Amino acid sequence: MKVIVLGAGAAMAVPIWPLLGAEPDVEKVVLADRDIKKVRSLAARLGPKHEAIQIDAADHSSLVAALRGHDVAMGYIGPFYRFEEGVVRACIEAGTHYVSIADDYDSYLKVEGLHEQASKAGVTVISGLGNSPGLTNLLARKGYYSMDTPERIHIAWTGGSDEEVGPANVKHVMHIFEGRTLQWLNGAETFVDCGSGEKEVEFPEPFGRQTVFYTGHAESVSVPRNLKGLREVTLHGGVRPTWVARLAILLGKLGVTTSHERREVLARILAPVMSAFKLGGSADKSVFRIDVYGSHQGKPCHHWYAGIGHIAEITSYPLLEGALMVGRGEIQQRGVFAAEAALDPDVFLPRVQRRGVTLYFHEDEQAP
């Protein structure tokens, strides 16, 4: 199997650096990044299976040329609201399967529209196979099929402000807390203001109770489209400490983060400052929770699931396992898919657990 890692030098990619080449059936790993010095050094450290190339995600023809001949591409190039559609188009043209950690709801809407093109080209695309979206979608699917009549799915996450996430993720946070996003309310897609819908969610320790808000992630778009008949699907996100999220919301309302160019400038200003506010403890981890409500055997039912870990690990391990499954031919569907449409959680989730992802399953509760 030949694998190309797009954005291989990203902070999120660090956990998979030593793992991909260690797979016996992976014969070649191409580390592709704009920063050629970084990935050349990385390839030299990782050994003879690895090769480094320079890419520019905005240069379509050169990206297609780089992708050709690979069994699967792994996508780390963000912010995804800017690059995901172009990367998917390049993969379709190159005939290369693609799995990414894309998390913006608007990027998902764009690539979902390429389903027929990917299908005709014989290409499999799974857009959004990290922790959120990704593991969250699969746990939502698990809860959906765990009861006779699922009705509502509430997904929430909180990121620790001490996590090493890289500049693309900083711009992503600015993006998801400004403008509007889609939620599934009363059985229909409904636009809401990002940063509204404030509520508190009880996460596993050491996080505990955290404040979260409507954010522009993909789950509230893809889940009700793939898991039919639900009355409500919501996605709330936050940052610990909460003032970081509130600052992002305020900047969005002031119009400071309403374009990619403005986010670029602000990210350069804020990145050096944020380290002064490190909290320690659980602020260096991220957490998510999925609550599924409905009825089972005529009784109200509430099942919930959660996960916790360092963000790069709980984001990269699902991507790694998904790319290996696609590259090995375990997934035969062709087209563009969200995680819950392409993967069986009972097959997939144990694989990421073996990688060290901590998941919690609570399927013994009735609805309050």
Summary of the structure (lengths in Angstrom):
residues: 368
radius of gyration: 19.5
end to end distance: 49.4
largest distance: 61.5
contacts: 1341
relative contact order: 0.16
helix: 41%
strand: 29%
